[in-house]
Amino acid sequence: MSLFPTLPAQSSPPALSFGGTLELPALIVAAGEQTARRFLEYFTAHIRNPNTRRAYAHAVARFLDWCDSHGRTLEQLEPMLVAAYIEQLGLTAAAPTVKQHLAAIRMLMDYLVIGQAIRFNPATAVRGPKHVVKLGKTPVLFEDEARNLLESIAPTDILGLRDRAILAVMTYSFARVGAVVKMAVKDYYVQGRRSWFRLHEKGGKFHQVPAHHKADEFLDAYLTAAGIAEDRHGPLFRSVRGRSRQLTDRAMSERDVLRAVKRHARAIGLPGEICCHTFRATGITNYMANGGTLEIAQAIAAHESPRTTKLYDRTSDELSLDEIERIRI
């Protein structure tokens, strides 16, 4: 007989939300005002990235609700309990998801310990599943596919000009879609004799990348047609209003960009797996295939580690296939 029953389904709603009202897990409420305040500080002041906040909130709320359903208080949490939860979570979730949940629990408990809300971190000694990634899974376009995709977007209206420009920025600057949709008009600027992009990255950081001449050309055409060059503080890439296809004063969302990517990829028969990250991976792969160095690719992509950049470099895929074909059986 199992020590603990099966975990609730992934689809169950988390106890924590950040829309309007912040609902605290029952285990935190029962621990008192000091603990509740520390808990709120962790998610509202300590974690600034909204995507990380959302993911960690879901992971922590699910764990605390599970503990509460088994009659455990916050002070009764111990390594064996956390280990049992992580082991059962692994029966229904992939290793990267389990590792993320464990990291979320561990970091919250650390924060509660520092704030003297609990005596020790019960997740410190718990080990997650082993998960090593050596090859990237993001679909990558060949050089002619990427070129055909950009050329297939007709620059006959503002929507086409905008979509072509945003895909070009992601491809030629290795930019994350999240960084691109945050760009203001002023983040595309001239310094010296060339244009630059200022990309807003995770953790409030930003870095500057010289604009490739193609991206420069496409962006200039878009800005001229859009008539927003003087609105320096307004969003660079803007959503459109219904069937009128007129630009609004609101920034595109990542979902807006994904819809545009899918629409244009489908129009020329590219695989349905193509996504926003494809252009980051395609740019890095093409750069490396044409003699670029890993160190410079890492700097352009603003990766903390060259190992992360290497996941986007798919030049070795073709090499491996050529070597395998040497087998003449």
N, C-alpha and C positions, 0 to 999 in steps of 0.2 A: 504493500500500500504506500502510495506516495506521501511524503511529508506534507506537501501542499497541493491543493487541487490545481487544475489547469487554469492558465491565465485567461483573463477576459479577452474577447476578440479585439483586434486592432481597430475595428471600426467604432468601438465605444468612445464616446466623447470625453476629452480630457476635462479634469476638474478646474483647470486654469485657463482663462481666456483674457485677451487684452483688447477686446473691442471697446467696451465701455466700462462694465462692471468687472472687477477682479474678484473671482471666486476662489477662496482659499480651500485647499484640501482639509478634510475634517481632522486629520492627524495634526496639522499645523495649528488649527483653531484650538484644539484641545490642549496644546502645549503652552498656551498663554500668549499674552500681548507682546512680550519681548521677542519671542520666537516668530510670531506672525509678522512683526515689523522687520525683523532681520530677513525673513523669507521674501517679503515684498521688496526690500532694498536690493536683494540679489537679482531679481528679475527686472526691476525698473531702473536701477542705477548702475549695477555692475555689468550687466549684459546689454550692450548698446545695439548690436546687430539684430534687426527684427526677425530675420530668418533663424538665427541661432536661438534667439529668445523663444520663438514659437516652437521649435523642435525640442529644446530643453524643457520647456514648460509642459509639453505633452508627455515627455519621458518621465519627468519627476512626478507629475500628477498621477500617472498610471501606476507607478511604483507605490506611492503613498496610499492611494486608494486600495491597492492590493493588500498592503500591510494592514490597513484599517479593517478590511473585510475579514482579516484573520485575528482581530482583537489585539493587535500590537500597538503600543504607544510609541511616540518618537524616542523616548528614553530606552525602550526595550529593543530597539534595532541593534542587530549584531551582525558580524561578518557572515555567519552561517545563513542567516535569513536573506541577506543580499545575494549570497551565492546561489541559494535555492531559487530566488526570483530570476536571476540571470540565466541559470541553467534551463528553467522552464520557458523563459522568453526565447531562448535559442531553438526551441522545438517548433516555433511558428514564425520566427523572424530570421532574416539573413544576418550573417556575422557582422557586417558593417553597422546594421541597425542596432544589434545587441551592444556593440562596442560604444556606439553613440549614447545609448541609454545609460550604460554604466558610467561613462564620462560625465553625463549630466548629473547623475546621482552623487558621484564622488565629489564633483566641484561644489554642488549645493551643500553637502555635508561639511566640506572644508570651511565654507563660508559661515555655516552655523556654529562650527567649533570656534572659529576666530572670534565670533560675536558672543561666545560663551552661552549659546542657546542649548548646546549639547556638549557632553564631556569628551567624546571621541568620534572619529569618522569610521562608521562600520563598513564603508566600502573600500577603504584604503588597501586592505590585503586581498581583496577579491580580484581575480584575474578574469579577463574576458576571453572570448574565443580568438584563436589565432587567425589572422587574416592578412595575407601579404598580396599586394597588387603589383605585378611587374609589367603588365600590358594594359594600356588604356582601352576603355570600351566605347568611347565616344566615336561615332561614325565620322570618317574623314573623307573629304572630296579630293579626287585627283585634280591636278592643275587645270586640265581642260574642262572638267565638270564645274569647278568653281568659276572659271572665266565665263563659261556658257551661261551659268546661272545669273551672274551679274549683268551680262549682255542681254539676257532675255527679259529683264525688267524694263519695260518701255518707259522712257522718260517723257511721256506725253502728258502726264498730269502730275499734280502735287503728290499723290499717293505713291506713284512709281518712283518719282525723284527721291522722296523720303526713304522708301524701302531700300532702294539701291544704295543710298548714302549710308544707312545704318548697317547694312550687311558689309559694306566696304570698310567701315570703321572697325567692326569686329574682326574682319579678316586681316587687314593690314596693320592693326595695332595689337593683335592678340588680346583684345579687351573682353572682359566678362560682360555679358548682357546687362547685369546689374549696374555695372559702372557706366555703361553707355547711356542707359535711360536716365541716369542722374545728371548727365552733362547739361550745363546751361549754355546759351549761345556764346558767352564769354570764355567757355572752356575750349573753344576752337579759335585760336588766335595766331597772330604773326609775331615772330621774334627773330630778329636778324633778317635773314633772307628767305626764311621758310615758315610754313605753318606748323602748328603743334596742337596736340590734344592734351587736355588735362583730365585725367581719369580718376574718378572718386572710387577708391577701393574699400575693402572691408576694414572695419575698425576706425573709420574716419580718416584713413590715410588717402593720399592721392599721389600720382606720379605723372610725369610728362613724357610724351612719346612724339617724336617727329612724325608729321603726316606724310604718308606715302603719296606720290604724285597722283595716283589714281583716286585715292580717297579724297585728296585735296580737290580734284576736279569734280567728283560727284557731290561733295559737300557744298562747293561754291554754287553749283547748278541748283541744288535744293534750296539754299539760302536765298538766292536771287529770286526764284519762283515763289518762295514762301513769304518774302518781304519781312522777315523777322530779324534781320541782321542788326538793327538798332536796339532791339529788345535784349540787351546784354544779359540781364538777370533772368530772363524767361527760359523755359526748357528748350533745348536744341531740337530734340525729336518729339513731335507733338502728335497727339491722337487726332482723329478726324471725326467730324460730326455726321453721323448717319449716312444717308444716301447723297447728301450734298457734297460729301468728300472734301469739305472745307476743314482746315486746321482749327483746332481749339487752342486755348491757352494752357491746356493740361499736358503734362508729360506722358508719353507712352508708358505702359506698364510692360513688365517682362512677358506677360501673357499676350499682349498686343504684338510684340515682336515675334513671339513664337508662332502666332497665327499667320503673320506675314511670311515667315520662313516656310511654313508648311504649304502655304498657298503657292508661292513661287516655285518651290521644289517640285510640287505635284504637277505644276503646269508644264515642266520639261521632263517629267518621268523619272525624277530622282526618288530614291527609296523613302518610305514614310518615316524611317528612323532619324532622318536629318533633323537636327535641333539647333538651338542658338549656340550651344557649345561647339557644334561642328565647325564653325568658322574660326574659333580660337584654335582648335586643334589643326584645322587645315592650314592656317597661316603659319603655325609653328612647324608643322611637317614640311611645308614647301620651303620655308626659310632654311631648315636643316638640310634638306635635299639639295639645295643650291649653295652649299658650302658655309652656311651659318654655324656659329658655335653655340654650344649648350649654355655657356655662361651668359652670352648676350641675349639669347632667347629667354633665359630666366629673368634677366633684367627687364626686358620689354614686357614680358607677361606679368611682372611683379609677383613672382612666386618666391616663397620663403626658402624653398629647397629645390636644388636641381633635379632631385628625384621626381618631384611633382611635374616639372617641365618635361622630363623624359617620358612621362606617361602620355603626353600629347604628341610626342615625336614618333610618327608611325613609319619612318623610313626603313626601319629594320624589318617590317612586315614583308615587304617585297623581297628583301634580301633572303629572309628565311625560306620563302616559297621557292626561290631560285635554287637554294641549296638542297631543299627536299626533292626537287625535280631531278637532281643528280642520281637519284636512286633509279636504276634502269631495270628493275625486276620485271 
